[in-house]
Amino acid sequence: EHTLEVKAPKLRFKPVKVQMSLSTEKLPSFIPAEVELCGHFRLASSLKSGARIPTIEVGSGPSVEATVSEVGKSADFCVFLSPAKHTIRLAKSSNSVRFAPTTVNVDLTSGTVEDLVFTQFLATVKGELICAEICPTGELAVNLVSPDESDMQMVAKLESDKKDPKRATFTFNSVSPG
């Protein structure tokens, strides 16, 4: 009796015991026991102190922590799972950066997945300014303070309402939630 071990990149196989002799014409089929799933978190800017990447939860398996790059602008993860369909979720946490999508269905029955991407969620904040007199034109600057006490200076152009000079609108792009 012989034990055959198959090794292949991004796949794991269980050892198979086989009775072999000079008359053995055919080896058994080798089916992966586990297939690698890899992904990436894309951040809009460097990870701030105290903020963290959410934990990846596999519906039918382990939880996985991503490894943040040295400059803090990305994070990568890999995990071996059974060759089946899986639901991947991002764990909710008060100090985690928000990413989209929050849930992904993956099918590992036909092989590895190496390009699962989660992108940092950034909001567009639109508002209206109502003035006692004619609204000024130009720029509107605000300090946005998040729950973790970090602040961000944002500047937006004020667009006056052509029909009502006492109204103006503004838009802040790429605002982190919080």
N, C-alpha and C positions, 0 to 999 in steps of 0.2 A: 504494500500500500504506500502511495506517495501523496504528499500534500502539495498542491499547486497554489502558489500565491501570485496574483496578478497585480501589477502596479501600472498605473496610468496617471498622467497629470490631471488634477481636478476631479478624480474619481477614486472611490475606495471600494475594494472587493473583499468579501469574506474568503478565507482559505477554503479550498475544496479538496477533499480526500478522494483519491481515485485509485482503483486497482488497475495497474498497468502491466502489460506484458508485451512480448514481441508481436502478438496477434491483435493488440489494441489498434483499431483503425481510426477511432474518433475520440476527441476530447469533449468533455461536457461544455455546454454554453456557459459563459461567464457574464453575469448580470451585475451591474454595480449595486452595492448595498447603500452607498451614499454618493451624492452628487454635490459639487460645490456651487454655492450661490454667493456672488460678490456684488457689492454695491458701493455707492459713493454719496456723500452728503456734500452739496454745493452751497457754500456760504457767500453772502453778498459782501461781507467784510470780515476781518479777523474776529475770532471768537473773543468776546469780552470776558474779563475776569469774573469768575463765579457762574458764568453761563455754561451750559453743557449740551452736548448732542444727545438726543433722546435714545433710550435703549430700544433695540429692535426686538420685537416679540414675534416668535413664530407660533402660529395657532396650534400646531401639533408637535412642538419641539422646544428647543432651548431659547433663552434670551441671549442677545449678543450686544456687546459694547463696541462702538466704532473707535478706531484709532485716529486721533486728530493729528494733522500734519504739523510740522515744526512752526510754520508761520500762522497756523490756526485758521486758514482759509478753506480747508476741506477736511473731510474725514472719510476713511474707508473701512469696509467690513467684509468679512468672508465667513461662511459657515457651511458645514457639510450637513445635508439633509437627505432623507430618503427620496428616491426618484418617484415623486408623486406631485400632486397639486397641493400648494401651501398658501396660506394667507399670512402676509407679513404686515405687522402693525407697528406703529411708532408709539411707545409708551408715553402716557401723559405725565408731565412733571412740571411743577411750578417754575423751576429755573432752567427749563430746557428751551432752546431756540425752537421756533415753530417752523415746520417743514411741510411741503405738499409733494405728493399726496400723503395722507396719513395711513392709508391701507392699500396694499397691492396684492393681487392674486398672481402667483407664479406657477408655472407648470414645468417641473423638472423631469418629466417622463421621457423627454427627448434629448436631454443633456443639460449641461451647465448653463447658468445664467451669470454673466459677468458684468452687466451694465445696468443694474437697477439704480436709478438716480432719484434722490430726494433733494428738492430745491428749497432754499430758505424762503419762507413766506414773507413778502414785503407788501404792505398796504399802500393804497393811494387814499389820501385824506383830502376831501373836498369840503369847503365851507363857504359861508357867506358872512360878510361884514355889513352891518347896518349902522350907518353914521347919523349923528344928529344933524349935521350939515352935509355938504357935498363931500363924498368920500375922496380921500387922497389917492393919487395914482402912484405907482412905483412898487417898492418891495415891502413885504410883510415878513418880519423876522420873529420867530418864536423859539422858546426853549422848551423842548419836550422832555419830561422827566418820567422815566419808567419806574415800575415798582422796585427795581433793584437800586434805585437812586442814581443811576447813570443818566446823564442828560445829553441831549443832542440839539445843536443849533440848526434850525431849518429856516430857509428863506424861500418865499414864494412871491411871484409877481401878482399884484392886485389888478384884477380886470374890472373896470367900472362898468356898471349896468348902463347901457345906452338909453334905456327907457326911464330909469329911475336913478338919478345921480347920488342918491343917499344909500345906494346899495353897491357892493363890490363882491366879487367872488375870488377865491384862491384855491390852489391845488398844491399839496405836498406829495411828492412821489417818493417811493422807496422808503417807507416808514416801517421800522420794525414794530410788530405788535407789542403791546405792554402798557 
